[in-house]
Amino acid sequence: MRDAAHYRNMMDRNPHTSVGFTLAASAVYAARHGVCETEHKGSDEWRAIALDLKARYGESLSAAQVIAEMTAQVAP
């Protein structure tokens, strides 16, 4: 299952990697909703997240940027 913990663990294990904006969008979606599976990637909300991340960061984000974006989704 691709839940928020899965994506956060992926970023924590690879702190110096670059992440494509689509993978980052899946991580942010999972932070909002608990999971992001294949069927969620076609949703309007997932697409909006992806386009927003691409507009703000370009084609790729650092692992730290993805974690920051995920954290912002669960902050009060």
C-alpha positions in Angstrom: 0.0 0.0 0.0 1.3 3.4 -0.9 0.4 5.4 2.1 1.9 8.6 3.5 4.4 6.6 5.6 5.6 4.7 2.5 6.4 8.0 0.7 8.0 9.6 3.8 10.1 6.5 4.3 11.2 6.6 0.7 12.3 10.3 1.1 14.0 9.6 4.4 16.0 6.7 2.9 17.1 8.8 -0.1 17.7 12.3 1.3 19.9 13.5 -1.6 17.7 12.3 -4.4 15.7 14.3 -6.9 12.0 13.4 -7.2 9.9 14.0 -10.2 6.8 16.2 -9.7 4.4 13.3 -10.3 5.9 11.2 -7.6 5.9 14.2 -5.3 2.2 14.8 -6.2 1.4 11.2 -5.1 3.2 11.8 -1.8 1.3 15.0 -1.2 -2.0 13.3 -2.1 -1.2 10.5 0.3 -0.5 13.0 3.0 -3.9 14.5 2.5 -5.9 11.3 2.1 -3.9 8.5 3.7 -3.1 6.7 0.5 -2.3 7.3 -3.2 -2.8 4.3 -5.4 -3.0 4.1 -9.2 -6.7 4.9 -9.3 -6.1 8.2 -7.5 -3.6 9.5 -10.0 -6.3 10.2 -12.6 -8.3 12.4 -10.2 -8.7 16.1 -10.7 -7.3 16.7 -7.2 -4.1 14.7 -8.0 -3.7 16.5 -11.3 -4.1 19.9 -9.5 -1.4 19.0 -7.0 0.9 17.8 -9.7 0.4 21.0 -11.8 0.9 23.2 -8.7 4.2 21.4 -7.7 5.4 21.7 -11.3 4.7 25.4 -11.5 6.4 26.0 -8.1 9.4 23.7 -8.4 9.8 22.6 -12.0 10.3 19.0 -13.1 11.8 17.8 -9.9 11.9 18.4 -6.2 14.4 17.4 -3.5 13.4 14.9 -0.9 13.4 17.6 1.7 11.0 19.7 -0.4 8.6 16.7 -0.8 8.7 16.1 3.0 8.0 19.8 3.6 5.0 19.7 1.2 3.7 16.5 2.9 4.1 18.1 6.3 2.2 21.2 5.2 -0.8 19.0 4.3 -1.2 17.6 7.8 -0.3 20.7 9.8 -3.3 22.4 11.6 
